[in-house]
Amino acid sequence: MCISSPKMPEPPPMPPPAPTPPPPPPMIEPQAPTPPPQTVPTESAAKVKKKRSTREQVQQVSRGTSALRIPLNIGGGKGKTKSGLNIPK
Protein backbone atom coordinates (compact mmCIF):
# COMPACT_ATOMS: atom_id res chain seq x y z
CA MET A 1 0.00 0.00 0.00
CA CYS A 2 1.31 3.17 -1.03
CA ILE A 3 0.15 6.26 0.78
CA SER A 4 0.22 9.26 -1.42
CA SER A 5 -0.81 12.75 -0.59
CA PRO A 6 -3.82 14.14 -2.36
CA LYS A 7 -3.14 16.56 -5.15
CA MET A 8 -3.60 20.22 -4.22
CA PRO A 9 -5.73 22.30 -6.55
CA GLU A 10 -4.08 25.18 -8.37
CA PRO A 11 -4.38 28.50 -6.46
CA PRO A 12 -6.38 31.22 -8.19
CA PRO A 13 -4.29 33.61 -10.25
CA MET A 14 -2.93 36.69 -8.46
CA PRO A 15 -4.95 39.88 -9.04
CA PRO A 16 -3.24 42.66 -10.94
CA PRO A 17 -1.33 45.12 -8.74
CA ALA A 18 -3.18 48.21 -7.54
CA PRO A 19 -2.62 51.32 -9.65
CA THR A 20 -0.13 53.78 -8.26
CA PRO A 21 -1.68 56.83 -6.57
CA PRO A 22 -1.47 60.14 -8.41
CA PRO A 23 1.43 62.38 -7.41
CA PRO A 24 0.62 64.98 -4.73
CA PRO A 25 -0.16 68.50 -5.93
CA PRO A 26 2.79 70.86 -6.00
CA MET A 27 3.52 72.61 -2.74
CA ILE A 28 2.27 76.18 -2.53
CA GLU A 29 4.94 78.49 -1.30
CA PRO A 30 3.81 79.95 2.04
CA GLN A 31 3.64 83.69 2.16
CA ALA A 32 6.07 85.50 4.38
CA PRO A 33 4.46 86.66 7.63
CA THR A 34 3.45 90.29 7.71
CA PRO A 35 5.78 92.50 9.70
CA PRO A 36 4.50 93.64 13.11
CA PRO A 37 2.84 97.05 13.14
CA GLN A 38 5.06 99.92 14.04
CA THR A 39 3.92 102.51 16.53
CA VAL A 40 3.81 106.07 15.37
CA PRO A 41 5.41 108.44 17.88
CA THR A 42 3.09 111.19 19.07
CA GLU A 43 3.57 114.08 21.42
CA SER A 44 0.73 113.00 23.73
CA ALA A 45 2.02 109.41 24.13
CA ALA A 46 3.84 110.29 27.37
CA LYS A 47 0.88 111.67 29.33
CA VAL A 48 0.98 110.88 33.03
CA LYS A 49 -2.22 110.84 35.06
CA LYS A 50 -2.37 112.64 38.34
CA LYS A 51 -2.47 110.26 41.29
CA ARG A 52 -5.81 110.24 43.08
CA SER A 53 -6.06 110.27 46.81
CA THR A 54 -7.67 107.38 48.64
CA ARG A 55 -10.70 109.51 49.41
CA GLU A 56 -11.24 110.34 45.72
CA GLN A 57 -10.93 106.67 44.82
CA VAL A 58 -13.54 105.65 47.41
CA GLN A 59 -15.95 108.36 46.21
CA GLN A 60 -15.54 107.23 42.60
CA VAL A 61 -16.27 103.62 43.55
CA SER A 62 -19.36 104.55 45.57
CA ARG A 63 -20.71 106.64 42.67
CA GLY A 64 -20.29 103.69 40.34
CA THR A 65 -21.96 101.14 42.62
CA SER A 66 -24.89 103.41 43.50
CA ALA A 67 -25.83 103.50 39.82
CA LEU A 68 -26.29 99.73 39.94
CA ARG A 69 -28.66 99.69 42.90
CA ILE A 70 -32.39 99.04 42.37
CA PRO A 71 -34.60 101.48 44.27
CA LEU A 72 -37.31 99.94 46.43
CA ASN A 73 -40.80 101.41 46.69
CA ILE A 74 -40.94 101.62 50.47
CA GLY A 75 -43.09 104.75 50.79
CA GLY A 76 -46.83 104.48 51.40
CA GLY A 77 -48.99 104.88 48.33
CA LYS A 78 -52.39 106.47 47.86
CA GLY A 79 -55.36 104.15 48.12
CA LYS A 80 -54.45 100.49 48.04
CA THR A 81 -51.19 99.76 49.83
CA LYS A 82 -48.57 97.99 47.81
CA SER A 83 -45.68 96.05 49.15
CA GLY A 84 -42.23 96.21 47.60
CA LEU A 85 -42.42 92.48 46.96
CA ASN A 86 -43.64 90.96 43.74
CA ILE A 87 -46.27 88.66 45.30
CA PRO A 88 -49.66 88.32 43.60
CA LYS A 89 -52.70 88.49 45.90
DRENNUTOR-454553 format. One record per atom (N, C-alpha, C, O, CB): y, z, x; residue number from 0; atom name. Coordinates in Angstrom, 2 decimals. Atoms other than C-alpha are relative to their C-alpha. Glycine has a CB too. Example, Ala and Ser with C-alpha at 12.3 -4.5 7.8 and 13.67 -1.06 7.14 Angstrom:
2
> -1.19, 0.00, 0.89, 0, N
> -4.50, 7.80, 12.30, 0, CA
> 1.20, 0.00, 0.90, 0, C
> 1.18, 0.66, 1.94, 0, O
> 0.03, 1.25, -0.99, 0, CB
> -1.19, -0.06, -0.82, 1, N
> -1.06, 7.14, 13.67, 1, CA
> 1.09, 0.73, -0.77, 1, C
> 2.20, 0.90, -0.26, 1, O
> 0.46, -1.42, 0.41, 1, CB
This chain:
89
> -1.16, 0.00, 0.84, 0, N
> 0.00, 0.00, 0.00, 0, CA
> 1.23, 0.00, 0.88, 0, C
> 1.40, 0.78, 1.82, 0, O
> 0.00, 1.19, -0.95, 0, CB
> -1.20, 0.19, -0.78, 1, N
> 3.17, -1.03, 1.31, 1, CA
> 1.19, 0.43, -0.86, 1, C
> 1.39, -0.10, -1.95, 1, O
> 0.15, -1.48, 0.49, 1, CB
> -1.15, -0.46, 0.78, 2, N
> 6.26, 0.78, 0.15, 2, CA
> 1.22, -0.76, 0.52, 2, C
> 1.58, -0.67, 1.70, 2, O
> 0.21, 1.58, 0.11, 2, CB
> -1.19, 0.74, -0.41, 3, N
> 9.26, -1.42, 0.22, 3, CA
> 1.17, 0.46, -0.85, 3, C
> 1.01, 0.84, -2.01, 3, O
> -0.22, -1.54, -0.14, 3, CB
> -1.18, -0.43, 0.75, 4, N
> 12.75, -0.59, -0.81, 4, CA
> 0.44, -1.12, -0.92, 4, C
> 0.30, -2.30, -0.60, 4, O
> 1.16, 0.41, 0.96, 4, CB
> -0.43, 1.04, 0.92, 5, N
> 14.14, -2.36, -3.82, 5, CA
> 1.20, -0.75, 0.56, 5, C
> 2.00, -0.20, 1.31, 5, O
> 0.33, 0.60, -1.37, 5, CB
> -1.11, 0.81, -0.49, 6, N
> 16.56, -5.15, -3.14, 6, CA
> 1.29, 0.43, -0.71, 6, C
> 1.31, 0.65, -1.92, 6, O
> -0.26, -1.52, -0.21, 6, CB
> -1.32, -0.38, 0.54, 7, N
> 20.22, -4.22, -3.60, 7, CA
> 0.70, -1.25, -0.49, 7, C
> 0.65, -2.30, 0.16, 7, O
> 0.88, 0.74, 1.09, 7, CB
> -0.72, 1.18, 0.46, 8, N
> 22.30, -6.55, -5.73, 8, CA
> 1.23, -0.25, 0.87, 8, C
> 1.73, 0.66, 1.53, 8, O
> 0.41, 0.17, -1.48, 8, CB
> -1.18, 0.37, -0.78, 9, N
> 25.18, -8.37, -4.08, 9, CA
> 1.23, 0.71, -0.60, 9, C
> 1.38, 0.72, -1.82, 9, O
> 0.21, -1.56, 0.02, 9, CB
> -1.21, -0.62, 0.54, 10, N
> 28.50, -6.46, -4.38, 10, CA
> 0.95, -1.08, -0.52, 10, C
> 0.92, -2.22, -0.05, 10, O
> 0.71, 0.87, 1.08, 10, CB
> -0.93, 1.01, 0.51, 11, N
> 31.22, -8.19, -6.38, 11, CA
> 0.97, -0.42, 1.11, 11, C
> 1.22, 0.36, 2.04, 11, O
> 0.79, 0.54, -1.23, 11, CB
> -0.90, 0.45, -1.06, 12, N
> 33.61, -10.25, -4.29, 12, CA
> 1.28, 0.85, 0.02, 12, C
> 1.71, 1.36, -1.02, 12, O
> 0.36, -1.50, -0.19, 12, CB
> -1.22, -0.80, -0.17, 13, N
> 36.69, -8.46, -2.93, 13, CA
> 1.17, -0.72, -0.69, 13, C
> 1.30, -1.94, -0.60, 13, O
> 0.32, 0.22, 1.53, 13, CB
> -1.16, 0.64, 0.63, 14, N
> 39.88, -9.04, -4.95, 14, CA
> 0.97, -0.48, 1.06, 14, C
> 0.96, 0.02, 2.19, 14, O
> 0.70, 0.97, -0.99, 14, CB
> -0.97, 0.47, -1.00, 15, N
> 42.66, -10.94, -3.24, 15, CA
> 0.98, 1.12, 0.34, 15, C
> 1.23, 1.98, -0.51, 15, O
> 0.76, -1.26, -0.51, 15, CB
> -0.93, -1.07, -0.38, 16, N
> 45.12, -8.74, -1.33, 16, CA
> 1.27, -0.07, -0.85, 16, C
> 1.69, -1.13, -1.31, 16, O
> 0.36, -0.10, 1.50, 16, CB
> -1.22, -0.09, 0.81, 17, N
> 48.21, -7.54, -3.18, 17, CA
> 1.12, -0.77, 0.70, 17, C
> 1.17, -0.82, 1.93, 17, O
> 0.41, 1.48, -0.24, 17, CB
> -1.10, 0.73, -0.65, 18, N
> 51.32, -9.65, -2.62, 18, CA
> 0.93, 0.98, 0.71, 18, C
> 1.07, 2.13, 0.30, 18, O
> 0.79, -0.83, -1.04, 18, CB
> -0.92, -0.87, -0.75, 19, N
> 53.78, -8.26, -0.13, 19, CA
> 1.26, 0.22, -0.82, 19, C
> 1.73, -0.70, -1.50, 19, O
> 0.35, -0.63, 1.39, 19, CB
> -1.22, -0.26, 0.77, 20, N
> 56.83, -6.57, -1.68, 20, CA
> 1.17, -0.79, 0.56, 20, C
> 1.18, -1.15, 1.74, 20, O
> 0.34, 1.51, 0.00, 20, CB
> -1.16, 0.76, -0.50, 21, N
> 60.14, -8.41, -1.47, 21, CA
> 0.78, 0.85, 1.00, 21, C
> 0.74, 2.08, 0.93, 21, O
> 0.92, -0.44, -1.17, 21, CB
> -0.77, -0.78, -0.99, 22, N
> 62.38, -7.41, 1.43, 22, CA
> 1.13, 0.75, -0.71, 22, C
> 1.65, 0.27, -1.72, 22, O
> 0.57, -0.92, 1.12, 22, CB
> -1.09, -0.76, 0.63, 23, N
> 64.98, -4.73, 0.62, 23, CA
> 1.32, -0.77, 0.10, 23, C
> 1.51, -1.58, 1.01, 23, O
> 0.13, 1.39, 0.66, 23, CB
> -1.29, 0.69, -0.08, 24, N
> 68.50, -5.93, -0.16, 24, CA
> 0.75, 0.42, 1.26, 24, C
> 0.51, 1.50, 1.79, 24, O
> 0.86, 0.29, -1.26, 24, CB
> -0.73, -0.35, -1.23, 25, N
> 70.86, -6.00, 2.79, 25, CA
> 0.86, 1.24, -0.23, 25, C
> 1.39, 1.47, -1.31, 25, O
> 0.88, -1.19, 0.47, 25, CB
> -0.78, -1.24, 0.08, 26, N
> 72.61, -2.74, 3.52, 26, CA
> 1.49, -0.33, -0.15, 26, C
> 2.02, -1.19, 0.55, 26, O
> -0.23, 0.87, 1.26, 26, CB
> -1.44, 0.16, 0.19, 27, N
> 76.18, -2.53, 2.27, 27, CA
> 0.69, 0.94, 0.97, 27, C
> 0.38, 2.13, 1.03, 27, O
> 0.42, 0.29, -1.50, 27, CB
> -0.70, -0.83, -0.97, 28, N
> 78.49, -1.30, 4.94, 28, CA
> 0.83, 1.04, -0.75, 28, C
> 1.65, 0.68, -1.60, 28, O
> 0.91, -0.87, 0.92, 28, CB
> -0.82, -1.01, 0.68, 29, N
> 79.95, 2.04, 3.81, 29, CA
> 1.44, -0.09, 0.45, 29, C
> 1.74, -0.38, 1.61, 29, O
> -0.55, 1.42, 0.27, 29, CB
> -1.42, 0.05, -0.32, 30, N
> 83.69, 2.16, 3.64, 30, CA
> 0.38, 1.24, 0.80, 30, C
> -0.20, 2.31, 0.62, 30, O
> 0.87, -0.12, -1.28, 30, CB
> -0.48, -1.13, -0.77, 31, N
> 85.50, 4.38, 6.07, 31, CA
> 0.69, 0.99, -0.94, 31, C
> 1.38, 0.56, -1.87, 31, O
> 0.97, -0.46, 1.14, 31, CB
> -0.65, -0.97, 0.89, 32, N
> 86.66, 7.63, 4.46, 32, CA
> 1.52, -0.11, 0.11, 32, C
> 2.07, -0.44, 1.16, 32, O
> -0.45, 1.43, 0.33, 32, CB
> -1.46, 0.08, 0.01, 33, N
> 90.29, 7.71, 3.45, 33, CA
> 0.56, 1.15, 0.83, 33, C
> 0.01, 2.25, 0.82, 33, O
> 0.56, 0.04, -1.45, 33, CB
> -0.57, -1.07, -0.81, 34, N
> 92.50, 9.70, 5.78, 34, CA
> 0.57, 1.09, -0.91, 34, C
> 1.00, 0.79, -2.03, 34, O
> 1.11, -0.55, 0.95, 34, CB
> -0.55, -1.07, 0.84, 35, N
> 93.64, 13.11, 4.50, 35, CA
> 1.49, -0.22, -0.24, 35, C
> 2.18, -0.79, 0.61, 35, O
> -0.25, 1.38, 0.66, 35, CB
> -1.43, 0.20, 0.27, 36, N
> 97.05, 13.14, 2.84, 36, CA
> 0.85, 0.82, 0.97, 36, C
> 0.50, 1.92, 1.39, 36, O
> 0.34, 0.40, -1.47, 36, CB
> -0.90, -0.67, -0.92, 37, N
> 99.92, 14.04, 5.06, 37, CA
> 1.13, 0.62, -0.80, 37, C
> 1.66, 0.00, -1.73, 37, O
> 0.55, -0.97, 1.07, 37, CB
> -1.09, -0.67, 0.70, 38, N
> 102.51, 16.53, 3.92, 38, CA
> 1.33, -0.55, 0.49, 38, C
> 1.50, -0.86, 1.67, 38, O
> -0.07, 1.54, 0.20, 38, CB
> -1.32, 0.50, -0.33, 39, N
> 106.07, 15.37, 3.81, 39, CA
> 0.90, 1.22, 0.22, 39, C
> 1.02, 2.05, -0.69, 39, O
> 0.56, -0.94, -1.14, 39, CB
> -0.86, -1.16, -0.24, 40, N
> 108.44, 17.88, 5.41, 40, CA
> 1.24, -0.04, -0.88, 40, C
> 1.91, -1.07, -0.99, 40, O
> 0.40, 0.07, 1.49, 40, CB
> -1.21, -0.11, 0.82, 41, N
> 111.19, 19.07, 3.09, 41, CA
> 0.80, 1.21, 0.45, 41, C
> 0.27, 2.11, 1.11, 41, O
> -0.36, 0.10, -1.51, 41, CB
> -0.86, -1.11, -0.40, 42, N
> 114.08, 21.42, 3.57, 42, CA
> -0.36, 1.27, -0.76, 42, C
> -0.23, 2.37, -0.23, 42, O
> 1.47, -0.36, -0.24, 42, CB
> 0.26, -1.17, 0.82, 43, N
> 113.00, 23.73, 0.73, 43, CA
> -1.43, 0.51, 0.15, 43, C
> -1.85, 1.39, -0.60, 43, O
> 0.28, -0.32, -1.46, 43, CB
> 1.40, -0.41, -0.17, 44, N
> 109.41, 24.13, 2.02, 44, CA
> -0.10, 1.42, 0.55, 44, C
> -1.15, 2.05, 0.40, 44, O
> -0.72, -0.96, 0.92, 44, CB
> 0.06, -1.31, -0.64, 45, N
> 110.29, 27.37, 3.84, 45, CA
> 0.71, 1.06, -0.82, 45, C
> 1.27, 2.00, -0.24, 45, O
> 0.59, -0.07, 1.38, 45, CB
> -0.66, -1.02, 0.80, 46, N
> 111.67, 29.33, 0.88, 46, CA
> -0.82, 1.28, 0.01, 46, C
> -2.05, 1.25, -0.06, 46, O
> 0.22, -0.49, -1.45, 46, CB
> 0.66, -1.30, 0.01, 47, N
> 110.88, 33.03, 0.98, 47, CA
> 0.50, 0.75, -1.22, 47, C
> 1.71, 0.87, -1.45, 47, O
> 0.28, 0.80, 1.32, 47, CB
> -0.40, -0.76, 1.18, 48, N
> 110.84, 35.06, -2.22, 48, CA
> 0.41, 1.40, 0.38, 48, C
> -0.11, 1.99, 1.33, 48, O
> -1.14, 0.04, -1.03, 48, CB
> -0.46, -1.36, -0.23, 49, N
> 112.64, 38.34, -2.37, 49, CA
> -1.07, 0.96, -0.50, 49, C
> -1.63, 0.76, -1.57, 49, O
> 1.36, 0.26, -0.71, 49, CB
> 1.02, -0.96, 0.38, 50, N
> 110.26, 41.29, -2.47, 50, CA
> 0.49, 0.84, -1.17, 50, C
> 1.62, 1.33, -1.17, 50, O
> -0.37, 0.90, 1.20, 50, CB
> -0.35, -0.80, 1.16, 51, N
> 110.24, 43.08, -5.81, 51, CA
> -0.39, 1.45, 0.24, 51, C
> -1.34, 1.76, 0.95, 51, O
> -0.69, -0.54, -1.27, 51, CB
> 0.34, -1.42, -0.11, 52, N
> 110.27, 46.81, -6.06, 52, CA
> -1.16, 0.30, -0.94, 52, C
> -1.50, -0.52, -1.80, 52, O
> 1.23, 0.89, -0.34, 52, CB
> 1.14, -0.39, 0.84, 53, N
> 107.38, 48.64, -7.67, 53, CA
> 0.44, 0.12, -1.45, 53, C
> -0.31, -0.24, -2.36, 53, O
> -0.61, 1.32, 0.49, 53, CB
> -0.49, -0.15, 1.36, 54, N
> 109.51, 49.41, -10.70, 54, CA
> 0.14, -1.37, -0.68, 54, C
> -0.24, -1.52, -1.84, 54, O
> 1.35, 0.74, -0.01, 54, CB
> -0.14, 1.33, 0.57, 55, N
> 110.34, 45.72, -11.24, 55, CA
> -1.36, -0.62, -0.31, 55, C
> -1.52, -1.31, -1.31, 55, O
> 0.79, -0.91, 0.96, 55, CB
> 1.34, 0.53, 0.23, 56, N
> 106.67, 44.82, -10.93, 56, CA
> -0.61, 0.61, -1.25, 56, C
> -1.24, -0.10, -2.04, 56, O
> -0.90, 0.25, 1.21, 56, CB
> 0.57, -0.68, 1.16, 57, N
> 105.65, 47.41, -13.54, 57, CA
> 0.67, -0.50, -1.28, 57, C
> 0.01, -0.69, -2.30, 57, O
> 0.15, 1.53, 0.13, 57, CB
> -0.71, 0.49, 1.18, 58, N
> 108.36, 46.21, -15.95, 58, CA
> -0.45, -1.42, -0.35, 58, C
> -0.59, -1.75, -1.52, 58, O
> 1.52, 0.02, 0.23, 58, CB
> 0.46, 1.37, 0.25, 59, N
> 107.23, 42.60, -15.54, 59, CA
> -1.38, 0.01, -0.64, 59, C
> -1.64, -0.77, -1.56, 59, O
> -0.02, -0.81, 1.31, 59, CB
> 1.35, -0.08, 0.56, 60, N
> 103.62, 43.55, -16.27, 60, CA
> 0.06, 0.49, -1.44, 60, C
> -0.66, -0.04, -2.29, 60, O
> -0.89, 0.92, 0.85, 60, CB
> -0.05, -0.54, 1.36, 61, N
> 104.55, 45.57, -19.36, 61, CA
> 0.60, -1.03, -0.96, 61, C
> 0.22, -1.08, -2.13, 61, O
> 0.82, 1.31, -0.03, 61, CB
> -0.55, 1.06, 0.87, 62, N
> 106.64, 42.67, -20.71, 62, CA
> -1.07, -1.04, -0.33, 62, C
> -1.12, -1.56, -1.44, 62, O
> 1.21, -0.67, 0.67, 62, CB
> 1.05, 0.99, 0.21, 63, N
> 103.69, 40.34, -20.29, 63, CA
> -1.08, 0.50, -0.95, 63, C
> -1.56, -0.25, -1.80, 63, O
> -0.62, -0.39, 1.32, 63, CB
> 1.07, -0.52, 0.86, 64, N
> 101.14, 42.62, -21.96, 64, CA
> 0.50, 0.29, -1.40, 64, C
> -0.29, 0.24, -2.35, 64, O
> -0.59, 1.25, 0.60, 64, CB
> -0.50, -0.28, 1.35, 65, N
> 103.41, 43.50, -24.89, 65, CA
> 0.03, -1.28, -0.83, 65, C
> -0.03, -1.21, -2.06, 65, O
> 1.42, 0.63, 0.06, 65, CB
> 0.03, 1.26, 0.74, 66, N
> 103.50, 39.82, -25.83, 66, CA
> -1.38, -0.28, -0.57, 66, C
> -1.52, -1.07, -1.51, 66, O
> 0.45, -1.14, 0.89, 66, CB
> 1.36, 0.22, 0.45, 67, N
> 99.73, 39.94, -26.29, 67, CA
> -0.44, 0.97, -1.10, 67, C
> -1.50, 0.79, -1.68, 67, O
> -0.94, 0.11, 1.17, 67, CB
> 0.39, -1.00, 0.98, 68, N
> 99.69, 42.90, -28.66, 68, CA
> 0.16, -0.54, -1.41, 68, C
> 1.07, -1.34, -1.67, 68, O
> 0.83, 1.27, 0.18, 68, CB
> -0.05, 0.41, 1.40, 69, N
> 99.04, 42.37, -32.39, 69, CA
> 0.67, 1.12, -0.78, 69, C
> 0.18, 2.25, -0.76, 69, O
> -1.43, -0.33, -0.57, 69, CB
> -0.66, -1.07, 0.75, 70, N
> 101.48, 44.27, -34.60, 70, CA
> -0.81, 0.39, -1.23, 70, C
> -1.40, -0.47, -1.89, 70, O
> 1.42, -0.43, -0.41, 70, CB
> 0.70, -0.49, 1.19, 71, N
> 99.94, 46.43, -37.31, 71, CA
> 1.01, 0.25, -1.11, 71, C
> 2.13, 0.69, -0.85, 71, O
> -0.79, 1.29, 0.32, 71, CB
> -0.86, -0.28, 1.15, 72, N
> 101.41, 46.69, -40.80, 72, CA
> -0.26, 1.44, -0.45, 72, C
> -1.08, 1.68, -1.34, 72, O
> -0.26, -1.01, -1.17, 72, CB
> 0.23, -1.41, 0.31, 73, N
> 101.62, 50.47, -40.94, 73, CA
> 0.95, 0.48, -1.09, 73, C
> 0.62, 1.40, -1.84, 73, O
> 0.16, 0.85, 1.26, 73, CB
> -1.01, -0.45, 0.95, 74, N
> 104.75, 50.79, -43.09, 74, CA
> -0.46, -0.16, -1.45, 74, C
> -1.29, -1.02, -1.76, 74, O
> 1.29, -0.77, 0.21, 74, CB
> 0.35, 0.07, 1.42, 75, N
> 104.48, 51.40, -46.83, 75, CA
> 0.61, -1.24, -0.64, 75, C
> 1.75, -1.59, -0.32, 75, O
> 0.46, 1.26, -0.74, 75, CB
> -0.49, 1.19, 0.66, 76, N
> 104.88, 48.33, -48.99, 76, CA
> 0.49, 0.31, -1.40, 76, C
> 0.31, 1.43, -1.89, 76, O
> -1.08, -1.06, -0.04, 76, CB
> -0.48, -0.18, 1.37, 77, N
> 106.47, 47.86, -52.39, 77, CA
> -1.16, -0.27, -0.95, 77, C
> -1.95, -1.18, -0.71, 77, O
> 1.21, -0.93, -0.31, 77, CB
> 1.05, 0.22, 0.99, 78, N
> 104.15, 48.12, -55.36, 78, CA
> -1.34, 0.47, 0.50, 78, C
> -1.51, 1.64, 0.87, 78, O
> -0.09, -1.47, -0.37, 78, CB
> 1.37, -0.34, -0.40, 79, N
> 100.49, 48.04, -54.45, 79, CA
> -0.03, 0.32, 1.50, 79, C
> 0.52, -0.43, 2.31, 79, O
> -0.99, -1.16, -0.34, 79, CB
> 0.07, -0.37, -1.42, 80, N
> 99.76, 49.83, -51.19, 80, CA
> -1.09, -0.80, 0.68, 80, C
> -2.18, -0.98, 0.13, 80, O
> -0.26, 1.52, 0.17, 80, CB
> 0.97, 0.75, -0.78, 81, N
> 97.99, 47.81, -48.57, 81, CA
> -0.34, 0.79, 1.26, 81, C
> 0.52, 1.45, 1.85, 81, O
> 0.54, -1.40, 0.36, 81, CB
> 0.37, -0.63, -1.25, 82, N
> 96.05, 49.15, -45.68, 82, CA
> 0.08, -1.05, 1.10, 82, C
> 0.12, -2.25, 0.81, 82, O
> -1.44, 0.63, -0.08, 82, CB
> -0.05, 0.92, -1.13, 83, N
> 96.21, 47.60, -42.23, 83, CA
> -1.36, -0.59, 0.29, 83, C
> -1.49, -1.45, 1.17, 83, O
> 0.54, 0.70, 1.23, 83, CB
> 1.36, 0.48, -0.24, 84, N
> 92.48, 46.96, -42.42, 84, CA
> -0.31, -1.18, -0.90, 84, C
> 0.23, -1.28, -2.01, 84, O
> -1.02, 1.12, -0.22, 84, CB
> 0.38, 1.18, 0.77, 85, N
> 90.96, 43.74, -43.64, 85, CA
> -1.27, 0.32, -0.79, 85, C
> -2.34, -0.19, -0.47, 85, O
> -0.22, -1.23, 0.93, 85, CB
> 1.14, -0.40, 0.83, 86, N
> 88.66, 45.30, -46.27, 86, CA
> 0.28, -0.43, -1.42, 86, C
> 1.27, 0.01, -2.01, 86, O
> -0.27, 1.55, 0.07, 86, CB
> -0.23, 0.39, 1.40, 87, N
> 88.32, 43.60, -49.66, 87, CA
> -0.32, 1.15, -0.95, 87, C
> -1.19, 1.97, -0.67, 87, O
> -0.86, -1.23, -0.35, 87, CB
> 0.22, -1.09, 0.95, 88, N
> 88.49, 45.90, -52.70, 88, CA
> -0.88, -0.43, -1.13, 88, C
> -1.18, 0.36, -2.02, 88, O
> 1.31, 0.52, -0.55, 88, CB
